[in-house]
Amino acid sequence: MPAGRRLGAKVVKRFQIFAWMCVLGLILAAAGGAVAAPAGGYAELVRRVAPGVVTVLVEEQVEGAGQRAANRALAANDSDADAAVKALLQRLLQGPGSRSDAVDGGSALGSGFVIDAKGLIVTNRHVIAGARAVRVRLSDAREVPAHVIGTDAATDIALLRVDAGPLPALHLGSSEKIAVGDAVIAIGNPFGLGQTVTAGIISARGRTLEDDPYIDFLQTDTAINRGNSGGPLLSADGTVLGVTSVIFSPNGGSVGLGFAIPAETVATVVREIEAHGRVDRGYLGVSVQALTPAIATALGLKSTEGALITALEPDGPAAGVLRVADVIESIGNTKARFNELPKLAARLTPGSRVLVSVMRDGVQLSVPLTVARLADPPPDPSLGGGPDTWAPSLAIGLAAATPEIRKVLKADGESGGLIVTQLRRVGPGALAGLKVGDLITHAGSKQLTAVNDLADVEPPSAELPLLLRVVRDGAPRFIAVTGSDDR
């Protein structure tokens, strides 16, 4: 398992870089002494806030063509798949919806919480990214469809709306007054076990992670795991301090290094999404590095404050305005410290003009610059690849089979065909015995070459079953899909 991960999605790199941060957090926590649970424990608090926490279910998610099928086929045929084919499949056939929070039936899950009794729910963007359909399981066990109002890639926040009558809502407060060592609890649905409560302390504040430069995370030793994504981190008085989002772990499970998006960030993002469906941020189009004493001396500077420009986006707003080796000292009236520059730029209004103060060849200049809009980041390269197609009448996902896929499936002698990438557990395809990784070559006597050959078929029945030729582990056979488990 990778050293660090979003809870069910994005991998956070360079675990070792943050080891000293973790040690510091533990030292600070120890220095303040052990923090006891509230008088009488957490039971009353949990009774009060738990009804506002929900499970977010993603079904029929978009997947890269053949991703799940290829992974399972590779595992089953490892001795027969040469390393080159394995590497090619793993690189090309990863797709959106590839979550480690996946459960049976091609679903994935995460957590969320109600912030408005009328049905507004906060969760993580990575929980619902690439979803065709999102449902929410409420505390009273009802499952209702959810509408995605909008998402924000930079902060990994998503806002959902459900129509389920008045709901118990949690208070999205402030983390400003929370201190290192204060007691907190997290509520979520780790590993799909059901609503789970864990307790701990705030281990550190203001953590900036490499992949998330726009967030000052709260660090906690509260046990959070895959499936907790999007759930609340709460203070002892029941205020939501943040949204659990990231863990560092050498084994995929909690080792006491969890991170939550602060409530202030969440509140700002939610307001923007509710009003506009997205969050607009400023963008300067520069890459920078910190100044060391030696670099500052070489540039003729007396201090190491500011940010040294190392590259300019060719078509960015700073191209032709700023230069490589310029040192940004301030933007508008705000000093430009290296660690805070991404957040400073993001707070600028797209389309506005600002004065950027720079040192260039020993001369201080004020340069006017028009701020651009920060675009959403490109998809994770590991999630590249074309999406599969959902066949609603069969409740299966399909993708065209490439020669590489057919080789892994021991179906070199076949041509064309469609690979089953996902299926609903109680759908017609699953009831007929189809499995992820099956190669469907024919419907009756018709050879299948395109996903639409099956995606548009009429729902089968016992009176009019659909006959499919399926190749599994190199062996072909026919199955009849009837819409029930009567085969």
C-alpha positions, 0 to 999 in steps of 0.5 A: 500500500502507498505510504499516504493516501486520501481516504479512498483516492488520492495518494499523498507523496513523500511520507518521510518529509513529514515525519519531523512534523509528526514527531513535533505534534506528538511532542507538543501534545505530550507537553500539554499533558494527557487530555481526558474525555469529557465528564461522563465520556462521549456518549451524550455528545455522540447521541446528540451529533451522530444523527447528522452524519451520513454514509455516501454511496456511489454506484455505477461509477465511471471506470477506466476501460477494463480497469477492474477487469484487468486487475482481477485478470492479472491477479488470476493469470499472473504466471501467464501475463508477462511483465510488459503486458502487466505494466501496460494494462496497469498504466492504460486501464486505470480509470475514474472511480478506482477507489480503495473504498469499493464494496461489493456490487461496483459501489464505493462509499464515504461519509458526509454530514448534514449542514442544513436541515433542508438537505445540504450535505458536505463530503469530500470531492474524491468520494463522489468523483466520476460518479454516475449516481450518488445516494445517501444513507441517513441515520434512520437507515433511509437511502435517498438519491443525492444531487451534486450541487458542485465540487471544488478540486483545490480543497477536495470539498463537495456539496450535495442536496437530498430531498428527505424532509427535515434532517438533523444538522451539525453546526459548521463552526470555527477551528480558530480557538481549538488548541493542540491537545484539545479533545476531538472525535471523528464519526464516519463509516470506515471500511463500510462497517457502519457508523463508527466513532473514534476519539483523540486530540488535535496533534498539530495545526496549520499543516500544509501538505505537498499535494494540497497547498491551499489548505492549512490542515488540522492534524489529529491522532483520532483513528480515521480510515478509508470510508471516513472520507468526508465525515466530521471532526468535532470538538467536545461541544459538538462543533464541526471543526473540519472534514476528515480527508487524508491519512498518512499510513504505511499499511493503509490503516490508521496509525494516528496521523490523520488530517482534516480540512478546517471548518473555515475553509469548508464554510467558504467553499460551501458558500461559493458552491451553493451560490455559483456551483464552483469556487473561483480562485486567482492564478499567477502562472509562476513556479517559485522556490524559497530563498536560501541565504546563499541564493539571496547573497548571489542575488544581492538581497539582504534577506531571504523573504519573498519567493524566487521565480523559477519558471513561468507558464508559457500562456499564463498571466505572468508571461511577458510581465514577470521574469525568471529570477525575479523575486516576488516581495509583495502582491498588492499590500500583502507580503509574498512569503514563499509558503503562503504564496499559493494561498495568497494568489488563490484569494485574488479575484480572477480578472482583477489587476494587481501590482506585484512588487519584485526585485529584478537585477537589484532594482525594485519594480512594481509590475501590474498583472492581470489575475487569471482563474485557477483551473481545476487540476488535470485528472490523476495520471493513474486514473487515465483511460477512457470510461466504460459504458453502463448497460442499464438493462443488464446492470453491468459496465462494459468496455471494448477489449483490446488485444492486450486484454484478450491476451491476459484473459487467455482469449488470443484467438478471439476478435473484438468482444466486450469486457465486463468492468463492473456489475450491480450485485443483484442486477440481471447480469450478476444473477445470470452468473457474469463476473468482472473480467468476463469477455462477452463475444456474442449476443446470440449469433451476433459478434460484439464489437462495440459497447453499444451492441449491448448497452442498448439491448432491451431488458431480458426476461424469462420469456425472452432471455438474452443469450450471451457467449462468454469467455472466462479463463480461456474457456467459452460458454453460453449463458442465458440472462433472464433478469432473475437467478433462474438460468 
